[in-house]
Amino acid sequence: MPCSDFGHPFLHEATTTFAVMPNIIVEGGKSLSGTVQVLGAKNAVLKEMVSTLLAPGRHRLTNVPSILDVELMCQVLEHTGCKVEKGHHELWIVVPEELKPEAPIDLVRAMRASIVVLGPLLAMCGEARVALPGGDDLGARPIEWHMGGLEQMGAEFQLVHGELVASVEGRLVGTEVELPFPSVGATENLLFAGVLAQGETVIVNAAREPEIVDLAKQLSAMGAVIEGAGTSLITIRGVDRLRPVGHHVIADRLEAGTYAVAGAITAGDVTVTGCHPDHLRMEMKKLAEAGCDVELGDGWLRVRGPERAVAVDFATLPFPGFHTDMHPQMVALLSVAEGTSVITENLYDARFRYVGEMARMGADIQIEAQHAIVRGVDSLSGCPVLAPDIRAGAALVVAGLVAEGVTEVGDATHIDRGYEDLAGRLASLGAAIERSE
């Protein structure tokens, strides 16, 4: 079956004020309880799909979430000449010996992760044409770090009609690349470039995220020689050829964290299975400081929320710090906590775009530069709001779980990019929630 048929499980159809777009309707006041299992990580599976370009043949990925970004990446791969089929949370990707080295503007604009095809296409084809990336508008996320590292390995770049046109004479050459910031995307592109490069590539100040470790695990199974994944110094010794493999995608820590916060904000009792609690150490620490009872086990976590949370401060940082993609959900909790919290956003300068929507619900949030001052209110009020990006959309749904009355989160397509059936999974925990088309 073509990957373009990758579907979404929706709940009900309804007529709402956002009739022109999909939305999620939440009636507040229900305490969540029960168990929910998470699927593979969006931030891992997209890059692991791209990594298949490095090895002609048939690859298999399991634990694949049914999300919009997976559909989009399928289309990117198909444009390069791959054939993609799906099963239940599975993908089979057949990579040809000769790839078409380009990613078109309509697909790349829809999903920023597409920029990581640069490394594999340069390594396999010696050239690449990739449109400047899009995705969630979270502010400046420089691709100069990607380009700078690849240039050190012998690539040349030109900007032609909105496309990056990259080329290399012969084979990429290993070198030492020091990143000015531990960028996940730049680290991934350099990994892709280094595994087939001539000689040794060393990435200094590499990203340490669990998704990087999982990608290195997949590449190693394909025959790559990689040391230091999960540390700030990664060494790659280039090989001549890689082979197709099967790979089980790592669990989505952000999905797990979202359900944990949903349990906390409703004074509920939620257990999340199929996850890695050690990937959420800082987030779980902050939930505990906010008054939650947090238990962590082998492959599971349990959060029991207090009648009312208490204020906590946090700052977003690269792993193992507090994940920027858990920032909006945590602010939803703190918006009804007792006291004043101060949140510092160190990664994305437009992360606070959701604050106006929270204010419509009655939240008291003041923005000062990269800081948000959140003064907890006694209650939120349900109303129509719009999801500006994936995590902000999830945060508005979470806020709706405790708001008085009904909250309609419009433009739920953003949420679909990162969550498989968020409404259905929250409903399984007792939420009064449905999705409308």
C-alpha positions in Angstrom: 0.0 0.0 0.0 1.4 3.4 -0.9 2.7 5.5 2.0 0.4 8.3 1.0 -2.5 6.2 2.4 -0.9 6.5 5.9 -4.1 7.4 7.8 -5.2 9.0 11.0 -7.7 7.6 13.4 -10.2 10.3 14.0 -13.1 10.3 16.5 -16.3 12.1 15.4 -17.5 14.7 13.0 -19.0 17.9 14.4 -19.9 21.4 13.3 -17.9 24.0 15.2 -16.7 27.6 14.9 -13.7 26.2 13.1 -15.7 24.4 10.5 -13.0 25.1 7.8 -10.3 23.2 9.6 -9.9 20.2 11.8 -10.2 20.9 15.5 -10.2 19.2 18.9 -13.1 19.9 21.3 -12.4 19.5 25.0 -14.8 19.8 27.9 -12.9 20.6 31.1 -13.3 19.1 34.5 -12.6 15.4 34.1 -9.8 13.9 36.1 -7.6 11.6 34.0 -6.7 8.1 35.1 -5.4 4.9 33.5 -2.6 3.7 31.3 -1.5 4.9 27.9 1.3 3.5 25.7 3.4 5.8 23.6 4.7 5.1 20.0 7.9 5.9 18.2 9.5 9.4 18.4 8.7 11.9 15.7 12.2 13.4 16.2 13.8 10.0 15.6 11.7 8.3 12.9 11.9 11.1 10.4 15.8 11.0 10.5 15.8 7.2 10.5 13.7 7.3 7.4 16.2 9.6 5.7 19.1 7.4 6.8 17.8 4.6 4.5 18.9 6.7 1.6 22.5 5.7 2.4 22.0 2.0 1.6 20.3 0.7 -1.5 17.9 -2.2 -0.8 14.8 -2.9 1.4 14.7 -1.4 4.9 12.1 -1.9 7.7 11.1 0.5 10.4 8.9 -0.6 13.3 7.1 1.4 16.1 6.3 4.1 13.5 3.7 6.6 14.6 0.8 7.5 12.2 1.5 11.2 12.1 1.4 13.8 9.4 5.2 14.4 9.3 5.8 10.7 8.6 3.5 11.1 5.6 5.4 14.1 4.4 8.7 12.4 4.8 7.4 9.4 2.8 6.7 11.8 0.0 10.2 13.3 0.2 11.7 9.8 -0.1 9.4 8.8 -2.9 10.5 11.9 -4.8 14.1 10.7 -4.6 13.0 7.4 -6.2 12.3 5.2 -3.2 9.3 3.0 -2.9 7.5 3.2 0.5 4.9 0.7 1.9 3.3 0.6 5.2 1.9 -1.9 7.7 0.5 -1.3 11.2 3.0 1.1 12.7 5.6 -0.3 10.2 7.3 1.1 7.1 9.2 -0.7 4.4 11.5 1.6 2.3 13.0 0.3 -0.9 16.0 2.4 -1.9 17.2 2.3 -5.5 20.9 2.2 -6.6 20.4 5.6 -8.2 18.6 8.4 -6.4 17.1 11.6 -7.7 19.1 14.1 -5.6 16.5 16.7 -4.7 13.8 17.6 -2.2 11.1 19.8 -3.7 10.0 23.1 -2.2 6.4 22.2 -1.4 7.5 19.3 0.8 10.5 20.9 2.5 8.4 24.0 3.3 5.9 21.8 5.1 8.5 20.1 7.3 11.8 21.5 8.4 13.3 18.0 9.1 13.7 17.6 5.4 16.9 19.6 5.5 18.7 16.4 6.7 18.5 14.9 3.3 21.5 17.1 2.4 24.0 14.8 4.0 22.8 11.5 2.5 22.3 12.9 -1.0 25.7 14.5 -1.0 27.3 11.2 0.2 25.4 9.0 -2.3 25.0 11.3 -5.3 27.7 14.0 -5.0 25.0 16.6 -5.3 21.7 17.8 -3.8 19.0 20.3 -4.5 17.0 21.1 -1.3 14.6 23.9 -0.8 15.1 26.2 2.2 13.2 24.5 5.1 9.8 25.3 6.7 7.9 23.5 9.4 6.8 25.2 12.7 7.6 28.9 12.8 9.6 28.9 16.0 12.1 31.6 14.9 15.7 31.4 13.7 17.2 27.9 13.5 20.3 28.4 11.4 21.1 26.0 8.7 24.5 27.7 8.3 25.8 25.1 10.9 24.7 22.3 8.6 26.3 24.0 5.6 29.5 25.0 7.4 30.3 21.5 8.5 29.5 20.0 5.1 31.7 22.7 3.4 34.6 21.6 5.7 34.1 18.1 4.3 34.4 19.4 0.7 30.9 20.4 -0.3 30.1 23.6 -2.1 26.8 25.5 -1.9 24.9 28.0 -4.0 21.5 29.5 -3.4 19.5 29.3 -6.7 15.8 30.5 -6.8 15.2 29.6 -3.1 17.0 26.2 -3.3 20.3 25.1 -1.8 22.3 23.6 -4.6 25.1 21.5 -3.1 27.9 19.5 -4.8 31.1 17.7 -4.1 33.8 16.5 -6.4 34.3 12.8 -5.7 33.8 11.7 -2.1 33.3 13.8 1.0 36.4 13.9 3.1 36.4 13.4 6.9 37.5 16.3 9.1 37.0 17.8 12.5 33.9 20.0 12.7 33.2 22.0 15.8 29.6 23.1 16.1 28.9 26.6 17.7 25.8 25.1 19.3 24.9 21.4 19.9 22.4 21.5 17.0 20.4 18.2 16.6 19.9 18.7 12.9 23.5 19.7 12.1 24.8 16.7 14.1 22.5 14.4 12.1 23.6 15.8 8.8 27.2 15.4 9.7 26.6 11.9 10.8 25.0 11.1 7.5 27.9 12.7 5.6 30.6 11.1 7.7 29.5 7.5 7.5 30.4 7.2 3.8 33.2 9.9 3.8 36.8 9.2 3.2 38.7 9.0 6.5 37.6 10.1 9.9 35.0 12.7 10.9 34.9 14.2 14.4 31.9 16.2 15.6 32.9 18.5 18.5 30.0 19.9 20.6 27.6 17.3 19.1 24.0 17.1 20.2 23.5 14.5 22.9 19.8 13.7 22.5 18.5 10.2 22.8 17.2 10.4 19.2 20.9 10.9 18.1 21.9 7.8 20.0 19.0 5.8 18.4 20.0 7.1 14.9 23.6 6.1 15.5 22.4 2.6 16.6 20.5 2.2 13.3 23.5 3.5 11.3 25.9 1.1 13.1 23.6 -1.8 12.3 23.9 -0.7 8.7 27.6 -1.1 8.9 28.7 2.4 10.0 31.6 2.9 12.5 30.5 5.5 15.1 31.8 6.1 18.6 30.6 8.6 21.2 27.0 9.0 20.3 25.2 10.5 23.3 28.3 12.5 24.2 29.5 15.9 23.0 32.3 14.2 20.9 31.3 11.8 18.1 33.9 10.1 15.9 32.9 8.5 12.6 35.2 6.4 10.5 33.9 6.3 6.9 33.1 3.0 5.1 32.6 2.3 1.4 29.1 0.9 1.6 26.2 0.4 4.0 23.5 -2.3 4.0 19.7 -2.1 4.6 18.5 -3.2 8.0 15.4 -3.4 10.3 15.2 -0.9 13.1 12.7 -0.3 16.0 12.2 3.4 16.6 12.8 4.7 20.0 9.8 5.8 22.2 8.6 9.4 21.9 9.6 11.1 25.2 7.6 14.2 24.2 4.4 12.2 23.8 5.1 10.6 27.2 5.7 13.9 28.8 2.5 15.4 27.3 0.4 12.6 28.9 2.2 13.0 32.2 1.4 16.7 32.3 -2.2 16.0 31.3 -2.5 13.7 34.3 -0.9 16.3 36.5 -3.1 19.3 35.5 -6.3 17.3 36.1 -5.2 16.0 39.5 -5.3 12.6 37.9 -3.3 9.4 38.0 -1.8 8.5 34.7 0.7 5.7 33.8 2.7 5.9 30.6 4.2 2.7 29.2 6.6 1.9 26.4 8.7 4.9 27.3 12.2 5.7 28.7 11.8 7.7 31.9 15.6 8.5 32.0 15.0 10.6 28.8 12.7 12.8 30.8 14.7 13.3 34.0 14.5 17.1 34.1 10.9 17.2 33.1 9.9 14.7 35.8 12.0 16.5 38.3 10.0 19.7 37.6 6.7 17.9 37.9 7.7 16.6 41.3 8.7 20.1 42.4 5.3 21.3 41.2 3.7 18.9 43.8 3.2 15.7 41.7 3.8 12.2 42.9 6.2 10.8 40.3 7.2 7.2 40.0 9.7 5.9 37.4 10.2 2.3 36.4 11.7 0.2 33.7 9.8 1.3 30.6 7.1 3.2 32.4 6.3 6.3 34.5 3.4 7.3 36.7 2.3 10.8 37.6 -0.4 11.6 40.2 -1.3 15.2 40.2 -2.0 17.4 43.3 -5.3 19.2 43.8 -3.4 22.3 42.7 0.2 22.5 41.5 2.7 24.9 42.9 4.9 27.3 40.9 8.3 26.2 39.7 10.9 27.9 37.5 12.7 26.2 34.6 14.9 27.0 31.6 15.0 25.1 28.3 18.3 23.7 27.3 19.7 20.9 25.1 19.5 17.4 26.4 19.8 16.5 29.3 18.2 19.9 30.1 14.5 20.7 30.0 13.3 20.1 26.5 12.0 23.1 24.6 9.2 20.9 23.2 7.8 20.3 26.7 7.9 24.1 27.5 4.3 24.9 26.4 2.7 21.9 28.1 4.4 22.8 31.4 3.3 26.4 31.1 -0.3 25.1 30.8 0.1 23.4 34.1 1.8 26.4 35.8 -0.9 28.7 34.5 -3.3 27.2 37.1 -0.6 26.6 39.8 -0.3 28.5 43.1 2.3 31.2 42.9 4.4 32.7 40.1 6.7 30.8 37.8 9.5 32.1 35.6 10.3 30.2 32.4 13.4 31.0 30.3 13.4 29.9 26.7 16.9 29.5 25.5 16.4 27.8 22.1 13.6 29.2 20.0 13.0 32.9 19.9 9.3 32.5 18.7 8.4 29.8 21.1 6.0 32.1 23.0 3.6 32.5 20.1 1.0 30.4 21.9 0.8 32.8 24.9 -1.9 35.0 23.3 -4.1 31.9 22.9 -3.5 31.0 26.6 -4.4 34.5 27.6 -7.8 34.1 25.8 -8.5 31.3 28.2 -7.6 33.5 31.2 -4.0 32.7 31.8 -1.8 35.5 33.3 1.4 35.3 31.3 3.8 38.2 30.8 6.7 38.0 28.3 10.0 39.8 28.9 12.6 39.0 26.2 13.2 35.2 26.5 11.4 35.0 29.8 7.8 34.2 30.6 6.4 35.2 34.0 3.4 33.0 34.7 1.1 34.0 37.6 -1.1 31.1 38.4 -4.9 31.8 38.2 -7.7 30.0 40.0 -9.2 28.7 36.8 -9.2 28.9 33.0 -12.2 29.5 30.8 -12.9 27.4 27.7 -13.0 29.3 24.4 -12.0 28.9 20.7 -8.2 29.0 20.3 -5.8 28.2 17.5 -2.8 25.9 17.6 0.2 27.8 16.2 2.5 24.7 16.3 2.7 21.1 17.4 3.6 21.5 21.0 1.6 24.7 21.6 -1.4 22.9 20.1 -1.0 20.0 22.6 -0.6 22.5 25.4 -3.9 24.2 24.5 -5.6 20.8 24.6 -4.0 20.1 28.0 -5.2 23.5 29.3 -8.7 22.7 28.0 -8.8 19.6 30.2 -9.2 21.9 33.3 -10.8 24.9 31.7 -14.4 25.7 32.7 -16.7 24.9 29.8 -15.6 23.9 26.3 -12.4 24.6 24.5 -12.1 24.3 20.8 -8.5 24.0 19.6 -8.5 24.9 15.9 -6.0 24.0 13.2 -5.4 20.6 14.8 -3.4 19.7 11.7 -0.4 21.1 13.6 -1.0 18.6 16.4 -1.3 15.8 13.8 2.3 16.4 12.8 3.5 15.1 16.1 0.8 13.0 17.8 -1.2 10.0 16.7 -4.8 10.5 17.7 -4.1 12.7 20.7 -7.9 13.2 21.3 -8.5 9.4 21.2 -5.7 8.6 23.6 -6.8 11.3 26.1 -10.4 10.0 25.8 -9.1 6.6 26.8 -7.9 8.2 30.1 -11.3 9.7 30.8 -11.1 13.1 29.1 -14.3 14.5 27.6 -12.7 15.2 24.2 -13.4 14.6 20.5 -11.9 15.5 17.2 -14.0 17.0 14.4 -13.2 17.4 10.7 
